Amino acid sequence: MNLNVSLSEKPMISLPGKAQWVKVNTRYDDYEGKRKYTITLKYENKEDEAKMKAICDRLLAEAKVNPKFEGKKWSADATTGYKEGENGALLFTFKTNAFYIDKKTGEEKQKFIKVGDSHTKRMLGNNVAIGDGSIVRAMFSPGAYWSSTRANGINLYLNMLAVDKLVEFKPKADFSAFGFEIEDEENPMDAFDASDEEIPI
């Protein structure tokens, strides 16, 4: 029996963190047919890390006493929204489905996460790939799930992103077969702004 419960009436916003393993809009995870956008945030400031951990721990505690989960036993290692990485640093992961079914046509379509640049106050185009090292804030909706005594916990569902410092991901073509590597690859389209829309606040 699968139970899913929203834990907040309004979306929440994370503290700004350093992005890792970003797959949003231009890329997505494809695991066992489940295509998802994901972004992980790491906090070098330990106070910020502790604040984010406290938020996630509180959400899990609230889920465990939610009446909709009455009588359910929770795993000792329930999903918390974060995991411990190298050197003990906590990594917070936000995710959402990358595709949806259009109710009118029945077609499967890719959805796009709105991404705003906090400096230019403009939207970033869907073709802009956020790279590792970018400083990002995530708007997310926390949700709790219970599938079994072993599979339960909380997820941080990604809604929007605000980029405070953009490090753009630009994959390089592999020319090693020719005996050399491209040191600086330029794209003539980089000079064009993909969007003039203002950020919806």
N, C-alpha and C positions, 0 to 999 in steps of 0.2 A: 504494500500500500504506500503510494507516494503522496506526501503532504508538503505543500509549499505555502508559506505564509509571509506576507510583507511585514517588515519590522519598523517601518517609518512611513507616516503619511506624506511627508515631503522628502525629496532627495537631499542627501547630505554631501558635503564637500570636504575632500581630504586636505591635509596640509600639503604644501608643495614638496615634492620629492623628486629624486633623480630617477628617470625612467630607465627601465631595462626590458629587454625582450619584447619590444613593442610590435604588435601586429594589429594595426588599426587602419581601416579604409583601404590602404594600398596592399595590405597583406592580411592573412588570417590563418589561424590554426585549423588544420583539418585532421581530426583524429577520430577514427572509426565512424566517418561520415558526419561527425558533428563539427560544423564550421563556426568558429567563434573568433571574435576580436578579443585580444588580451593585452593588458599593460601591467607591468609590475613596477612598484615604486619602492625605492630604498631611501632611508633617512640617515644621513651622516651625522645630523644633530640628534643626539641620544634623547633629548627632551621631547623632540617632535616624534621620534620613534615610540617613546613611552606613551605619549598622548594617543597616537594611532592605535597602539596595542590595547590601551584602556577602552577605547571606543569599541573595538571588535570584541573584547572580552565582555563588555557590558551587553552588547547585542546578543551574544551567545547566551548569557545568563538570562536575559529577557525571554529568549526563545524557549528556554527550558521550562519556564513557568507560564508560558502562554497557554490559555485554556484549550486551544485547538490541538495542542500536543499532549493533552492530559493522558496519563497512563503510559506514555512512551518512555522507553529507556534510552538514554543517550550514551554514545560511545565515549570512552575516556580520551580518545584522540579525535573527537569531532572536528570537522572543518571549521577553522576560525577566521578565515580571510587572510591569514598570513602564515608564513613558514620560516623556519630558521635557515639562513644561508651560510655562506662562508664566514668564518671569524665571528659567528654568533649573531650576525646582523639579521634583522627581521625583514622579510620581503612581503609586501602587501600586493595582492593581485586582484585586479578588477577585470571583469569579462562580461560579454553579452553575445547573443547570436549575431552572426554576420549576414544572415539571410532571413527573409520572411515570406509568407505566402500572401499575395495580394487577394483580398477578400472578393473583389469585384471580378477579377479575371482568372483567379486560381493559379496565376503564374508565380513562380519562385523568383524573387528579386533580391538583389544585394541592398542592404541598408547601409547608410553612412552615418558615422558619428560626427556631430558638430564639434569643430575644433576652433577655438578663438585664440588669437595672439594678444596677450595682455598689454603689449607695448604699442602695437599699431592700432589696437582696438578694431581689428578686422578679422573676418573669418579666414581660416586657411583653407585652401582648395582641397577637395577630396583626393587629389593626386599628390599632395605633399606628404611624404613619409617621415613621420617622427622617428628620430633615431635615438639610440642609447646615449645617455648623458644629458638629454633634454630635461629641463626642470618643468614639472607638470603638476597641475592640480586636477583631480578627478571628481566630477559630480557623479554620485552613485546612489542606487537604491538598495539598501540591505534587505536580504531575504533569508528566511530559515527554511530548511528542508529536512524531511525525515523519510527515508526509504526503508531502513531496517535498523536494527540495533548496532550495526556496524557502519552503515552509511547515513550520516546525518551531520548537521552543522549549519553554518551560515555561508552565504555567498555575497560578494559585493558586485552588484550589477551596474555596469558602466552606462552612463547616460550621455555625458558631454565631457570635453576636456578643455582646460585653459592652459596654454603654453606660456610660461614666464621666460623661458630661454630655449630657443629651438636649435637643436643639433639635427640637421636633416640627414636622413639615411639615403645614401646614393650608392647602390651596388655597382661595383666595377666589373667590366667585362674581363674574362680570363684570356689573356694573350700568352700564357706560359708555353703553349704549344709552338709559338713562334720564337721562343727564346727570350722574351722580354715581358715586362709588366707595365701597365699604364700608371703613371704616377699621379696625374691630375686630369680627371675626365670632366670636360665641360659640356653642358647641354645648352644649345642655343635657345631653348624654350625657357630657361631659368630666368631670363630677363622679363618675362611676362608675368603679371600678377593674375592668379587664377580667379580671384574674386574681389569685388569691391563692396560686398555686403558688410553692414555694421554687425557687431556681435549682439545677438538678442539677449538682453539682460532682464 
